[in-house]
Amino acid sequence: MSRTRVDHILASILAQPHPDPRWTLPDALCAACAADLPVSGVALALMTEQGHVGLVAATDTRATTMEDLQFSLGEGPCIDASVRGRPVIQPELRSSGPIRWPAFGPAAVEAGIEAIFAFPLQVGAIRLGVLDLYRDTSGTLTPEALTEALAYADAAVRVLLHLQDEMPLDGGLHPDLGRAPSRPEVHQATGMIAVQSGVRLADALLLLRARAYSSGTSVTQVARAVVARTLRFDPDIAHDG
């Protein structure tokens, strides 16, 4: 990837002031990416080997929905791109998405998303996140647009590293990254389900997602019910659910 182009992207977003004090570098990068490429919206999410950490920035409601669906359902282009360490190009989500992602595909199309292009953000083998681009019409990216998207992915890596470098070693995430929802209820509920059902944490999260999907509610809503002790995952119930 041309370092000159990545440097130009970074210089451009740094030079653009914004009246909203909550506006961040990730916000600026996503907005610039959406403006420079033939896409409808862009989202930037943190991802680690343990899974989806949270949304950092999104250009619009559909981009936010795209990330929330992938977290809630545990599948989608963002997750595949992070796990495999290479871009996932899905230009015809309506036709092939439901086959590849049985839960996410139909839900994303219903939300008005027709194509997704997910680019992993990583340094060597270390996973940082994913830059997700979507279109509300089907169609792939031209080679030139794909090259530009890869440049924005490289720029996103440098933005994430730059922000985190400003923090002390034990200071946690930078505020512009830490605002990504940590979903504490989900983590707490996962632990409670693991104890109630006698399963591993990974399997407890699957049970939580399955209950949310089958009941047509969000993972966070189900998690809150578990934490409030109005919903239990006893072994026999969990097995049936």
C-alpha positions as protocol buffer text, in pm:
chain_id: "A"
residue {
  index: 1
  type: MET
  ca { x: 0 y: 0 z: 0 }
}
residue {
  index: 2
  type: SER
  ca { x: 129 y: 344 z: -93 }
}
residue {
  index: 3
  type: ARG
  ca { x: 247 y: 511 z: 226 }
}
residue {
  index: 4
  type: THR
  ca { x: 205 y: 846 z: 50 }
}
residue {
  index: 5
  type: ARG
  ca { x: -167 y: 786 z: 5 }
}
residue {
  index: 6
  type: VAL
  ca { x: -209 y: 674 z: 368 }
}
residue {
  index: 7
  type: ASP
  ca { x: -19 y: 982 z: 486 }
}
residue {
  index: 8
  type: HIS
  ca { x: -243 y: 1201 z: 270 }
}
residue {
  index: 9
  type: ILE
  ca { x: -556 y: 1047 z: 423 }
}
residue {
  index: 10
  type: LEU
  ca { x: -426 y: 1106 z: 775 }
}
residue {
  index: 11
  type: ALA
  ca { x: -319 y: 1463 z: 699 }
}
residue {
  index: 12
  type: SER
  ca { x: -659 y: 1535 z: 548 }
}
residue {
  index: 13
  type: ILE
  ca { x: -864 y: 1414 z: 845 }
}
residue {
  index: 14
  type: LEU
  ca { x: -634 y: 1588 z: 1092 }
}
residue {
  index: 15
  type: ALA
  ca { x: -680 y: 1916 z: 906 }
}
residue {
  index: 16
  type: GLN
  ca { x: -1060 y: 1908 z: 919 }
}
residue {
  index: 17
  type: PRO
  ca { x: -1197 y: 2075 z: 1234 }
}
residue {
  index: 18
  type: HIS
  ca { x: -1545 y: 1982 z: 1349 }
}
residue {
  index: 19
  type: PRO
  ca { x: -1787 y: 2187 z: 1561 }
}
residue {
  index: 20
  type: ASP
  ca { x: -1895 y: 1886 z: 1767 }
}
residue {
  index: 21
  type: PRO
  ca { x: -1649 y: 1834 z: 2057 }
}
residue {
  index: 22
  type: ARG
  ca { x: -1741 y: 1466 z: 2058 }
}
residue {
  index: 23
  type: TRP
  ca { x: -1611 y: 1427 z: 1703 }
}
residue {
  index: 24
  type: THR
  ca { x: -1309 y: 1195 z: 1701 }
}
residue {
  index: 25
  type: LEU
  ca { x: -1035 y: 1086 z: 1462 }
}
residue {
  index: 26
  type: PRO
  ca { x: -1216 y: 754 z: 1399 }
}
residue {
  index: 27
  type: ASP
  ca { x: -1532 y: 953 z: 1319 }
}
residue {
  index: 28
  type: ALA
  ca { x: -1336 y: 1167 z: 1073 }
}
residue {
  index: 29
  type: LEU
  ca { x: -1173 y: 867 z: 910 }
}
residue {
  index: 30
  type: CYS
  ca { x: -1505 y: 687 z: 859 }
}
residue {
  index: 31
  type: ALA
  ca { x: -1667 y: 1002 z: 717 }
}
residue {
  index: 32
  type: ALA
  ca { x: -1377 y: 1060 z: 475 }
}
residue {
  index: 33
  type: CYS
  ca { x: -1382 y: 697 z: 366 }
}
residue {
  index: 34
  type: ALA
  ca { x: -1756 y: 712 z: 293 }
}
residue {
  index: 35
  type: ALA
  ca { x: -1708 y: 1034 z: 96 }
}
residue {
  index: 36
  type: ASP
  ca { x: -1415 y: 906 z: -112 }
}
residue {
  index: 37
  type: LEU
  ca { x: -1555 y: 564 z: -201 }
}
residue {
  index: 38
  type: PRO
  ca { x: -1874 y: 450 z: -379 }
}
residue {
  index: 39
  type: VAL
  ca { x: -2032 y: 321 z: -59 }
}
residue {
  index: 40
  type: SER
  ca { x: -2329 y: 423 z: 154 }
}
residue {
  index: 41
  type: GLY
  ca { x: -2164 y: 408 z: 495 }
}
residue {
  index: 42
  type: VAL
  ca { x: -1865 y: 299 z: 701 }
}
residue {
  index: 43
  type: ALA
  ca { x: -1810 y: 160 z: 1050 }
}
residue {
  index: 44
  type: LEU
  ca { x: -1498 y: 96 z: 1256 }
}
residue {
  index: 45
  type: ALA
  ca { x: -1511 y: -173 z: 1525 }
}
residue {
  index: 46
  type: LEU
  ca { x: -1256 y: -307 z: 1770 }
}
residue {
  index: 47
  type: MET
  ca { x: -1193 y: -680 z: 1741 }
}
residue {
  index: 48
  type: THR
  ca { x: -959 y: -907 z: 1935 }
}
residue {
  index: 49
  type: GLU
  ca { x: -890 y: -1278 z: 1939 }
}
residue {
  index: 50
  type: GLN
  ca { x: -1162 y: -1300 z: 2204 }
}
residue {
  index: 51
  type: GLY
  ca { x: -1418 y: -1147 z: 1967 }
}
residue {
  index: 52
  type: HIS
  ca { x: -1610 y: -826 z: 1897 }
}
residue {
  index: 53
  type: VAL
  ca { x: -1517 y: -557 z: 2152 }
}
residue {
  index: 54
  type: GLY
  ca { x: -1735 y: -269 z: 2037 }
}
residue {
  index: 55
  type: LEU
  ca { x: -1818 y: -3 z: 1784 }
}
residue {
  index: 56
  type: VAL
  ca { x: -1576 y: 290 z: 1771 }
}
residue {
  index: 57
  type: ALA
  ca { x: -1730 y: 501 z: 1493 }
}
residue {
  index: 58
  type: ALA
  ca { x: -2005 y: 479 z: 1232 }
}
residue {
  index: 59
  type: THR
  ca { x: -2128 y: 718 z: 966 }
}
residue {
  index: 60
  type: ASP
  ca { x: -2499 y: 638 z: 997 }
}
residue {
  index: 61
  type: THR
  ca { x: -2768 y: 424 z: 1157 }
}
residue {
  index: 62
  type: ARG
  ca { x: -2735 y: 139 z: 909 }
}
residue {
  index: 63
  type: ALA
  ca { x: -2361 y: 116 z: 970 }
}
residue {
  index: 64
  type: THR
  ca { x: -2432 y: 93 z: 1343 }
}
residue {
  index: 65
  type: THR
  ca { x: -2699 y: -172 z: 1281 }
}
residue {
  index: 66
  type: MET
  ca { x: -2452 y: -370 z: 1069 }
}
residue {
  index: 67
  type: GLU
  ca { x: -2210 y: -393 z: 1362 }
}
residue {
  index: 68
  type: ASP
  ca { x: -2478 y: -457 z: 1625 }
}
residue {
  index: 69
  type: LEU
  ca { x: -2618 y: -747 z: 1421 }
}
residue {
  index: 70
  type: GLN
  ca { x: -2277 y: -909 z: 1391 }
}
residue {
  index: 71
  type: PHE
  ca { x: -2215 y: -879 z: 1765 }
}
residue {
  index: 72
  type: SER
  ca { x: -2561 y: -1008 z: 1854 }
}
residue {
  index: 73
  type: LEU
  ca { x: -2561 y: -1299 z: 1607 }
}
residue {
  index: 74
  type: GLY
  ca { x: -2193 y: -1391 z: 1630 }
}
residue {
  index: 75
  type: GLU
  ca { x: -2147 y: -1410 z: 1254 }
}
residue {
  index: 76
  type: GLY
  ca { x: -2090 y: -1184 z: 955 }
}
residue {
  index: 77
  type: PRO
  ca { x: -1822 y: -1034 z: 729 }
}
residue {
  index: 78
  type: CYS
  ca { x: -1661 y: -833 z: 1010 }
}
residue {
  index: 79
  type: ILE
  ca { x: -1603 y: -1144 z: 1220 }
}
residue {
  index: 80
  type: ASP
  ca { x: -1478 y: -1351 z: 925 }
}
residue {
  index: 81
  type: ALA
  ca { x: -1237 y: -1078 z: 818 }
}
residue {
  index: 82
  type: SER
  ca { x: -1091 y: -1054 z: 1167 }
}
residue {
  index: 83
  type: VAL
  ca { x: -1057 y: -1429 z: 1216 }
}
residue {
  index: 84
  type: ARG
  ca { x: -909 y: -1499 z: 872 }
}
residue {
  index: 85
  type: GLY
  ca { x: -695 y: -1187 z: 852 }
}
residue {
  index: 86
  type: ARG
  ca { x: -803 y: -1096 z: 501 }
}
residue {
  index: 87
  type: PRO
  ca { x: -1077 y: -882 z: 341 }
}
residue {
  index: 88
  type: VAL
  ca { x: -1424 y: -1023 z: 297 }
}
residue {
  index: 89
  type: ILE
  ca { x: -1593 y: -892 z: -17 }
}
residue {
  index: 90
  type: GLN
  ca { x: -1968 y: -954 z: -36 }
}
residue {
  index: 91
  type: PRO
  ca { x: -2116 y: -753 z: -326 }
}
residue {
  index: 92
  type: GLU
  ca { x: -2443 y: -949 z: -352 }
}
residue {
  index: 93
  type: LEU
  ca { x: -2559 y: -990 z: 8 }
}
residue {
  index: 94
  type: ARG
  ca { x: -2921 y: -1056 z: -87 }
}
residue {
  index: 95
  type: SER
  ca { x: -2840 y: -1365 z: -296 }
}
residue {
  index: 96
  type: SER
  ca { x: -2536 y: -1517 z: -125 }
}
residue {
  index: 97
  type: GLY
  ca { x: -2543 y: -1365 z: 225 }
}
residue {
  index: 98
  type: PRO
  ca { x: -2813 y: -1595 z: 371 }
}
residue {
  index: 99
  type: ILE
  ca { x: -2614 y: -1900 z: 256 }
}
residue {
  index: 100
  type: ARG
  ca { x: -2288 y: -1781 z: 407 }
}
residue {
  index: 101
  type: TRP
  ca { x: -2442 y: -1624 z: 720 }
}
residue {
  index: 102
  type: PRO
  ca { x: -2789 y: -1777 z: 779 }
}
residue {
  index: 103
  type: ALA
  ca { x: -2882 y: -1537 z: 1060 }
}
residue {
  index: 104
  type: PHE
  ca { x: -2689 y: -1221 z: 970 }
}
residue {
  index: 105
  type: GLY
  ca { x: -2753 y: -1226 z: 593 }
}
residue {
  index: 106
  type: PRO
  ca { x: -3134 y: -1191 z: 597 }
}
residue {
  index: 107
  type: ALA
  ca { x: -3124 y: -948 z: 892 }
}
residue {
  index: 108
  type: ALA
  ca { x: -2875 y: -721 z: 717 }
}
residue {
  index: 109
  type: VAL
  ca { x: -3075 y: -720 z: 393 }
}
residue {
  index: 110
  type: GLU
  ca { x: -3390 y: -638 z: 590 }
}
residue {
  index: 111
  type: ALA
  ca { x: -3200 y: -341 z: 737 }
}
residue {
  index: 112
  type: GLY
  ca { x: -3131 y: -211 z: 384 }
}
residue {
  index: 113
  type: ILE
  ca { x: -2775 y: -340 z: 340 }
}
residue {
  index: 114
  type: GLU
  ca { x: -2709 y: -497 z: -1 }
}
residue {
  index: 115
  type: ALA
  ca { x: -2328 y: -523 z: -9 }
}
residue {
  index: 116
  type: ILE
  ca { x: -2051 y: -532 z: 253 }
}
residue {
  index: 117
  type: PHE
  ca { x: -1674 y: -500 z: 226 }
}
residue {
  index: 118
  type: ALA
  ca { x: -1488 y: -583 z: 549 }
}
residue {
  index: 119
  type: PHE
  ca { x: -1115 y: -510 z: 596 }
}
residue {
  index: 120
  type: PRO
  ca { x: -920 y: -649 z: 894 }
}
residue {
  index: 121
  type: LEU
  ca { x: -707 y: -407 z: 1093 }
}
residue {
  index: 122
  type: GLN
  ca { x: -403 y: -579 z: 1233 }
}
residue {
  index: 123
  type: VAL
  ca { x: -32 y: -549 z: 1303 }
}
residue {
  index: 124
  type: GLY
  ca { x: 130 y: -879 z: 1219 }
}
residue {
  index: 125
  type: ALA
  ca { x: -77 y: -1142 z: 1393 }
}
residue {
  index: 126
  type: ILE
  ca { x: -224 y: -893 z: 1642 }
}
residue {
  index: 127
  type: ARG
  ca { x: -590 y: -815 z: 1572 }
}
residue {
  index: 128
  type: LEU
  ca { x: -703 y: -459 z: 1632 }
}
residue {
  index: 129
  type: GLY
  ca { x: -1035 y: -424 z: 1457 }
}
residue {
  index: 130
  type: VAL
  ca { x: -1222 y: -417 z: 1128 }
}
residue {
  index: 131
  type: LEU
  ca { x: -1318 y: -140 z: 887 }
}
residue {
  index: 132
  type: ASP
  ca { x: -1662 y: -224 z: 744 }
}
residue {
  index: 133
  type: LEU
  ca { x: -1801 y: -57 z: 432 }
}
residue {
  index: 134
  type: TYR
  ca { x: -2157 y: -113 z: 314 }
}
residue {
  index: 135
  type: ARG
  ca { x: -2373 y: -20 z: 15 }
}
residue {
  index: 136
  type: ASP
  ca { x: -2750 y: 7 z: -5 }
}
residue {
  index: 137
  type: THR
  ca { x: -2730 y: -126 z: -362 }
}
residue {
  index: 138
  type: SER
  ca { x: -2555 y: -440 z: -477 }
}
residue {
  index: 139
  type: GLY
  ca { x: -2231 y: -435 z: -674 }
}
residue {
  index: 140
  type: THR
  ca { x: -1862 y: -483 z: -619 }
}
residue {
  index: 141
  type: LEU
  ca { x: -1581 y: -231 z: -585 }
}
residue {
  index: 142
  type: THR
  ca { x: -1361 y: -147 z: -882 }
}
residue {
  index: 143
  type: PRO
  ca { x: -991 y: -230 z: -849 }
}
residue {
  index: 144
  type: GLU
  ca { x: -923 y: 140 z: -793 }
}
residue {
  index: 145
  type: ALA
  ca { x: -1187 y: 163 z: -520 }
}
residue {
  index: 146
  type: LEU
  ca { x: -1056 y: -153 z: -357 }
}
residue {
  index: 147
  type: THR
  ca { x: -706 y: -5 z: -348 }
}
residue {
  index: 148
  type: GLU
  ca { x: -846 y: 310 z: -188 }
}
residue {
  index: 149
  type: ALA
  ca { x: -1037 y: 105 z: 70 }
}
residue {
  index: 150
  type: LEU
  ca { x: -716 y: -79 z: 162 }
}
residue {
  index: 151
  type: ALA
  ca { x: -544 y: 258 z: 207 }
}
residue {
  index: 152
  type: TYR
  ca { x: -819 y: 364 z: 447 }
}
residue {
  index: 153
  type: ALA
  ca { x: -779 y: 36 z: 635 }
}
residue {
  index: 154
  type: ASP
  ca { x: -406 y: 107 z: 675 }
}
residue {
  index: 155
  type: ALA
  ca { x: -488 y: 460 z: 789 }
}
residue {
  index: 156
  type: ALA
  ca { x: -736 y: 319 z: 1043 }
}
residue {
  index: 157
  type: VAL
  ca { x: -462 y: 98 z: 1189 }
}
residue {
  index: 158
  type: ARG
  ca { x: -240 y: 401 z: 1235 }
}
residue {
  index: 159
  type: VAL
  ca { x: -524 y: 599 z: 1395 }
}
residue {
  index: 160
  type: LEU
  ca { x: -592 y: 321 z: 1646 }
}
residue {
  index: 161
  type: LEU
  ca { x: -223 y: 288 z: 1734 }
}
residue {
  index: 162
  type: HIS
  ca { x: -176 y: 665 z: 1755 }
}
residue {
  index: 163
  type: LEU
  ca { x: -465 y: 709 z: 1996 }
}
residue {
  index: 164
  type: GLN
  ca { x: -361 y: 421 z: 2217 }
}
residue {
  index: 165
  type: ASP
  ca { x: 3 y: 538 z: 2222 }
}
residue {
  index: 166
  type: GLU
  ca { x: -119 y: 852 z: 2400 }
}
residue {
  index: 167
  type: MET
  ca { x: -232 y: 642 z: 2699 }
}
residue {
  index: 168
  type: PRO
  ca { x: -14 y: 516 z: 2985 }
}
residue {
  index: 169
  type: LEU
  ca { x: 54 y: 142 z: 2986 }
}
residue {
  index: 170
  type: ASP
  ca { x: -205 y: 77 z: 3255 }
}
residue {
  index: 171
  type: GLY
  ca { x: -447 y: 348 z: 3145 }
}
residue {
  index: 172
  type: GLY
  ca { x: -691 y: 130 z: 2952 }
}
residue {
  index: 173
  type: LEU
  ca { x: -836 y: 232 z: 2619 }
}
residue {
  index: 174
  type: HIS
  ca { x: -807 y: 587 z: 2489 }
}
residue {
  index: 175
  type: PRO
  ca { x: -1136 y: 776 z: 2553 }
}
residue {
  index: 176
  type: ASP
  ca { x: -1204 y: 790 z: 2178 }
}
residue {
  index: 177
  type: LEU
  ca { x: -1181 y: 410 z: 2172 }
}
residue {
  index: 178
  type: GLY
  ca { x: -1311 y: 337 z: 2519 }
}
residue {
  index: 179
  type: ARG
  ca { x: -1645 y: 491 z: 2434 }
}
residue {
  index: 180
  type: ALA
  ca { x: -1709 y: 175 z: 2234 }
}
residue {
  index: 181
  type: PRO
  ca { x: -1981 y: -5 z: 2430 }
}
residue {
  index: 182
  type: SER
  ca { x: -1822 y: -271 z: 2646 }
}
residue {
  index: 183
  type: ARG
  ca { x: -2161 y: -435 z: 2706 }
}
residue {
  index: 184
  type: PRO
  ca { x: -2089 y: -523 z: 3069 }
}
residue {
  index: 185
  type: GLU
  ca { x: -2431 y: -687 z: 3104 }
}
residue {
  index: 186
  type: VAL
  ca { x: -2339 y: -934 z: 2831 }
}
residue {
  index: 187
  type: HIS
  ca { x: -2015 y: -1032 z: 3003 }
}
residue {
  index: 188
  type: GLN
  ca { x: -2185 y: -1066 z: 3341 }
}
residue {
  index: 189
  type: ALA
  ca { x: -2477 y: -1261 z: 3198 }
}
residue {
  index: 190
  type: THR
  ca { x: -2241 y: -1494 z: 3012 }
}
residue {
  index: 191
  type: GLY
  ca { x: -2072 y: -1585 z: 3339 }
}
residue {
  index: 192
  type: MET
  ca { x: -2406 y: -1641 z: 3511 }
}
residue {
  index: 193
  type: ILE
  ca { x: -2532 y: -1862 z: 3227 }
}
residue {
  index: 194
  type: ALA
  ca { x: -2211 y: -2066 z: 3238 }
}
residue {
  index: 195
  type: VAL
  ca { x: -2272 y: -2139 z: 3607 }
}
residue {
  index: 196
  type: GLN
  ca { x: -2645 y: -2203 z: 3568 }
}
residue {
  index: 197
  type: SER
  ca { x: -2606 y: -2435 z: 3270 }
}
residue {
  index: 198
  type: GLY
  ca { x: -2273 y: -2593 z: 3360 }
}
residue {
  index: 199
  type: VAL
  ca { x: -2110 y: -2499 z: 3028 }
}
residue {
  index: 200
  type: ARG
  ca { x: -1800 y: -2311 z: 2916 }
}
residue {
  index: 201
  type: LEU
  ca { x: -1808 y: -1934 z: 2870 }
}
residue {
  index: 202
  type: ALA
  ca { x: -1793 y: -1966 z: 2493 }
}
residue {
  index: 203
  type: ASP
  ca { x: -2093 y: -2200 z: 2496 }
}
residue {
  index: 204
  type: ALA
  ca { x: -2276 y: -1972 z: 2741 }
}
residue {
  index: 205
  type: LEU
  ca { x: -2242 y: -1684 z: 2495 }
}
residue {
  index: 206
  type: LEU
  ca { x: -2383 y: -1905 z: 2220 }
}
residue {
  index: 207
  type: LEU
  ca { x: -2682 y: -1985 z: 2441 }
}
residue {
  index: 208
  type: LEU
  ca { x: -2733 y: -1616 z: 2508 }
}
residue {
  index: 209
  type: ARG
  ca { x: -2723 y: -1533 z: 2137 }
}
residue {
  index: 210
  type: ALA
  ca { x: -2955 y: -1821 z: 2051 }
}
residue {
  index: 211
  type: ARG
  ca { x: -3213 y: -1704 z: 2306 }
}
residue {
  index: 212
  type: ALA
  ca { x: -3197 y: -1348 z: 2171 }
}
residue {
  index: 213
  type: TYR
  ca { x: -3235 y: -1469 z: 1812 }
}
residue {
  index: 214
  type: SER
  ca { x: -3524 y: -1704 z: 1887 }
}
residue {
  index: 215
  type: SER
  ca { x: -3712 y: -1442 z: 2089 }
}
residue {
  index: 216
  type: GLY
  ca { x: -3653 y: -1158 z: 1842 }
}
residue {
  index: 217
  type: THR
  ca { x: -3479 y: -940 z: 2099 }
}
residue {
  index: 218
  type: SER
  ca { x: -3126 y: -807 z: 2133 }
}
residue {
  index: 219
  type: VAL
  ca { x: -2845 y: -985 z: 2316 }
}
residue {
  index: 220
  type: THR
  ca { x: -2824 y: -691 z: 2555 }
}
residue {
  index: 221
  type: GLN
  ca { x: -3194 y: -717 z: 2645 }
}
residue {
  index: 222
  type: VAL
  ca { x: -3166 y: -1088 z: 2721 }
}
residue {
  index: 223
  type: ALA
  ca { x: -2846 y: -1029 z: 2917 }
}
residue {
  index: 224
  type: ARG
  ca { x: -3018 y: -766 z: 3131 }
}
residue {
  index: 225
  type: ALA
  ca { x: -3295 y: -1013 z: 3211 }
}
residue {
  index: 226
  type: VAL
  ca { x: -3037 y: -1270 z: 3319 }
}
residue {
  index: 227
  type: VAL
  ca { x: -2853 y: -1018 z: 3536 }
}
residue {
  index: 228
  type: ALA
  ca { x: -3185 y: -906 z: 3690 }
}
residue {
  index: 229
  type: ARG
  ca { x: -3258 y: -1275 z: 3761 }
}
residue {
  index: 230
  type: THR
  ca { x: -3586 y: -1268 z: 3573 }
}
residue {
  index: 231
  type: LEU
  ca { x: -3448 y: -1523 z: 3327 }
}
residue {
  index: 232
  type: ARG
  ca { x: -3249 y: -1837 z: 3404 }
}
residue {
  index: 233
  type: PHE
  ca { x: -3068 y: -2083 z: 3182 }
}
residue {
  index: 234
  type: ASP
  ca { x: -3109 y: -2405 z: 3380 }
}
residue {
  index: 235
  type: PRO
  ca { x: -2948 y: -2712 z: 3220 }
}
residue {
  index: 236
  type: ASP
  ca { x: -3270 y: -2857 z: 3077 }
}
residue {
  index: 237
  type: ILE
  ca { x: -3402 y: -2518 z: 2960 }
}
residue {
  index: 238
  type: ALA
  ca { x: -3066 y: -2422 z: 2811 }
}
residue {
  index: 239
  type: HIS
  ca { x: -3052 y: -2754 z: 2626 }
}
residue {
  index: 240
  type: ASP
  ca { x: -3394 y: -2694 z: 2475 }
}
residue {
  index: 241
  type: GLY
  ca { x: -3315 y: -2325 z: 2392 }
}
